[in-house]
Every structure is written in structure tokens, then in C-alpha cells.
Amino acid sequence: MGRRLAARRSGAPPSFPELTSQTCTVEQMRTPEYLAWCDRLVCPNETQHRKAWEYCYIMQAVKEQIGLHEGLRALGFGVGRERLAEAFASFGCEVLATDQAADDARAEGWTRTNQYIETIAELNRLNICEPEAFRERVSFREVDMNDIPGDLQGFDIVWSACAFEHLGSIEHGKRFVLRAMDCLKPGGVAVHTTEFNLSSDDETVDHQGTVLFRRRDLEDLAERLRARGDRMLPLNTHPGSDPVDHFVDVPPYKPQPHLRLLIEGHAATSVGIIIRRGD
């Protein structure tokens, strides 16, 4: 049984394609472009699931900003068992996939919930990329997102899918996004998804294993990025106009539609941000 979310609307709902920094809505999930990505990313039975939206959003954002083609270098953070490393590799990109150390993942329960890879081969479990090409193009490295090594530089693409809300606090998440920009070449693009608080721009969840970013947190992040010469695309937090957009799922969660869920009494959904590094 779920709950209903009171609508808070301003401006037009976000679109797919022609992405900006935006929240997940069901209308985006009905477009031909979105459904084509679901097929490409092997999630045809999860088209109205916010995790599928995150994967499709990241790939579409990179396509729109710099294109997807051979020779690009892509860096993923907190990759877990997601499918984006193999997706980027399938376009000819050279990919470095990173995640926390195995011992840390076990301590935090990520291996127990099957969200951490033990071998790099697991990153191509869906065979989105031809196996030989995957072996040539994809490597793996343990990286602490709160302490990114200084030698990670010169990438065209940086991404993370619902990872930086697990770094300990809202401020830690912001610092990660800012620091990750140093990994990009001038003109490169960073695309991240995270948890967004639909209920309040005041009260939220902070200093816990999962935090919820408010609009004001993302606006502050945009200002800090602007101050260093980078640009986050404008933020559209319109919650959507379809009845599905206002249904808040509670445990046990439905397979789909699953766009909003209740976290610590707050309705939350996925939000994506797109950032271009200054030239």
C-alpha cells in the first residue's frame, strides 16, 4: 500500500530527451527515446522504475552533451553492480569503474544486499558489450569517494548513479561532486543521480547512511560549481502531472511503477544533475 503525494508544481515538467538537471517523472518513461535506452540497457521490464530512469538519464545526458563514440574516457564512481560501465564500453569508450574497497563494502552491508562486485567480469553480466571488447576497454579500481586520488585526471565523462547520498552527509556529497570535476578534461561532462526530497526544502535526512538532498542543497552546489568556473544545467524539480507521479511507495516496494518512496517520513525520488567543466 502506498501514500499519495500532494502536488507541488512550477513551470513545465521535465522532458526526455532535451535533458537538464531534473527529477524523475513517469511522462519521461513513456517517450520513444527513453524506451529505446531501456532496450539498449536491458531493462525492458523495468521501464517505470526510477533506477532504470537513472541509467537512461545518464546515458542520454552524455549523448546530448558530448556524444557517445570511440575514444572517450569515462570514469564511474560507486559502480556496484550497475550496467553503465558495459554500456559506455559498448560505444567504444575506455572505462575506469571504481568502487569502495571490498572490506568496506562488506562492513556496510553492500555485499550482503548484492550491490557490490567481487570481480570485474560481473560488470558485464548483461552482455551489453561484446565480451572481448569489454575486456579491452574496462578496468576496475578501488576508490574512496570521500578521498579521490589526485592521479584520476583527463576524463571526458564522470558519472555516478545514486552513490553520493551514501557518503555520510549532504556536505560530503557536495564535496564529492566538486572534487570529481577535477577528474575531467576542460569541456568534459559529469552526470550524477541521487536521492531528492520531494516533501520539504527545510526538514530532511542528513548525517545518516542515506541522505536526502533538497532543492536548496542542489542550488548551493550549482553556485559553488559556478564559482569555480563550471556550470550545472538548470534544475527542474517539477514533480510531474500524472497520478503515478504522486504515488509514494512503501515497503514492500512494488516492482513498478516505483518512482517515489518513503525515507524517514519524507517522500523521495531520483534526481539527475548534469555539469559541464569550464574551458
N, C-alpha and C positions, 0 to 999 in steps of 0.2 A: 504494500500500500504506500503510495506517495503522498506528497503535500503539494498544494498549489502555491505558486509564487505570484505575488501581486506585481503587475507590470509597471515598470518604470521606463518610459520611453523618451528619447530626444533624438531628433534628426532621423535619417533613414537607416534601416537595418544594414548590417554589413553584407557585402556581396562576395561571391565566389564564381569567377576569378575577379581580377582587379582588386587584389587584397591590399588592406592597410593593416595596422595593428588593430586587432579586433577580437571580439568574443565569438564563441561557437553558437550557431543557431541552426535550426532544422532546415530553413529555406536554403541555406548553402549546400546542405546534404542532398538536395534534390536536383542540383544542376548537372548537366552533362559532363562538365569539366571535373567536378568533384567525383562523380560516379566512375569516370574513366581512371582517375587516380586510385580509387578503391579496387578496381580490377588489376591495375598495374602492381599495387602493393599487396595483393592477395588478401583483401578484407571485404569480399563481396557480400558476406552475410553479416557484416557489422557496419553497414552504411550509416545508421543512425546511432552510432556510439561515439562519444567525444574523443576517445583515443584514436579511432580511425580518422576523425577530423583533424587531430593534431598532426598525424603523419602526412595527410594530404595537404594540409595548410603549409607545412614546412617545405614540402617539395614544390608546390605551386609558387610559394613566395620566392624561392631561389630561381625558379624558371622565369618569373616575371622580372626579377631584379637584375640578374646577370646571365641567365640562360643555364642550360644543363648540357654539357658537352665534354668530350675527351680533353684531358689535360688540366682540368680544375683540381685544386687540392681542397679537401673537405675535412674538417675536424669536428668530431662529435663528442659531447660530454655526457657522462652518466648514461651510457647507452643501454645498459641492462640487456634485455633480450629483444629489444625493438628491431624493426626491419629496415631502418633508414640507411645503415651502412651498406647493405646489399643493394638498396635502391640507388644510392648515389653511384656505387661501383658499376651498376648496370648501364649507366650513361657514360662510362669511361673515366669517371673521377678517381683520383688517388685519395684514399680514405684512411685517416687515422681515427680509430674508435677508441675512446677512453672510458674508464670507469674506476671506482674506488678499489682499493686493494681487497683481495678475496677475504682476508681475515676480518676487515672492517665490515664487509658486506654480510658475513656470517653473524657478526656481533649485532648488527642492526636488523637482522631477520630477512634480508633481501634474498638470500639463497633459499631460505625456508619457504618463501612465497613464490619461488621460481622466477624471480625478476633479475637474476644475475647470471652472467655467462661464465662457465668454467673453462671453455675452450673457444678459440676464435671461430672454429667451424660452426658453432651454434649461431653465429651472426648471419649465416647464410642458410638457415634451416628451411626457409620457404623457397629456396632456389629462384629468387627474383633475379639474381645474377648468375650467369653461367659459371660453374664451379672453378674452372681453370682461371678465368678472368678474375674471379673473386680472390683467389689465392695470390694473384699478381698485384692486385690493386689495393687490398685491405690489410692493414696491420692493427695491432692492439697494444695499448699501453695503460698501465695503472696510473691514474692521476687523481689527486685530491682537488676537487673543485674549489675548495677554500684556499688552496695554495698551488696555483697553476705554475708549472715550471717556466722559467724565462726563455728556454730554447724553443718553445712552441710558437713559431712565428711564420709569416709568409703564406698563410692560407687564404684562399678565395672565399671559403664558406666556413662558418662556425654554426653549429646547431646544438640544441638540447630539447628534449621532449619531456615535459613535466618532471624536471630534475631539480631545478634550483630552489624550489619551495621546501626541499629537504635538507638545506644547509645549516639549519639551526635558528635562523631568524630572518625577518624581512630584510634587515640591513645586510646580512650575509648574502642573501640572494642578489641584492642590488650590486654589491661589490663584485660578485662573480661576473655579472653581465658586463660591468665596466672593465674589469680586468681581461675578460675574454676578447674584448675589442682589440687588445694589443696583439692578439694572435693573427689578426687579419692583415692582408695587404691593404694599402690605400685603395679605396673604392670597393673593397670586399663587403660581403653581407653576412650579418648574423641574424638567425631566426630562432626564437625560443618560444616554447609554450610553458604555461604554469597555471596554478590554481588562482581563480579570481572570485572575490567576494561580491556576490550579487545583492546581498542583504543590506550592507551598510558601507558607507565611506568613513565611518568612525570606528565602531567596535569591530574587532577582527580576531584572528588567531595568530599569535606571534610567539616566538621563543619555544616552539614545540617541534616535534618530528616532522610535521607538515604545517606550513603557514599559509595564510590566505592573503594575497595581495589585493589591496583596494585600488580604486581609480587614482586616488591621490598619491599612492606609492608609485604607480607607473608614471604619473605626471612628474613626480620628483625625479624619477630615473631619467625621463626624457630631458629634463632640464640639465641634469648632471652630464648626460651624454652630449648635449648641445654645447656645454661649457668647454668640453674637450675637443670640439670640432666634429663630432659625429651627429648623425640625425636619425632619430626614431620616427618612423612613419606615424601620421596622426592616429590617435586612439579612438576607436568606435566601440563603445560598450553598450550599445542598444541591445536589449535582451531578446529581441525577436518578437514577431507578431502572431506566431502560430500557437495554438493551445499546447502543443508539445513543448514549446519553449518555457512554459510556465508550470510544468510538472516537475517536482523535485523528488528524485528517487531516494529511498531509504533502504537500509539492508533488510532482507537480502535483495541485492540490486537486480533489476531486470536486465537480460542480455541486450535488449534495445526496445524502444528508444531509451538511451541513457545519456542525457545531455547535462542535467543538473543533479547534484547530490547534496545531502545534508552533512556538513562537517562542523562539529562543535556548536550546533544550533544555527549555523549560517548556511544559506543556500550558496553553492559554489558551482562554477563551471570552468571550462578551459578558456584561456585567453592566449592569443599569439602576439608576439611583438617582432617587428622587422626593423633592423638597424643597418644603415649604411655607414661604413667608416669613411671619414673625411679624406679627401685627396691631399 
